[in-house]
Amino acid sequence: MSRQNAMRQLNEVLAREGFETFHEDDRHCYVRHLGTNTVTVLQANPHPPLTAAEVKRRHELATYLDIPGPA
């Protein structure tokens, strides 16, 4: 299925609730409310990446609890 076809099908469903999707030049997909013309915005991840010490601590805890960690 092409991206354009997928977008068309998604918009058919979202239009029932007053929304539409579209792509901008930044190649991201956005959702717009048709009634208010409000557009979603990308939010920064509120969770910073783990530090080396935090990764080590997580690994030690997983080992202690015998939990398989990420590969």
Secondary structure, 3 states (H helix, E strand, C coil): CCHHHHHHHHHHHHHCCCEEEEECCCCCEEEEECCCCCECCCCCCCCCCCCHHHHHHHHHHHHHHCCCCCC
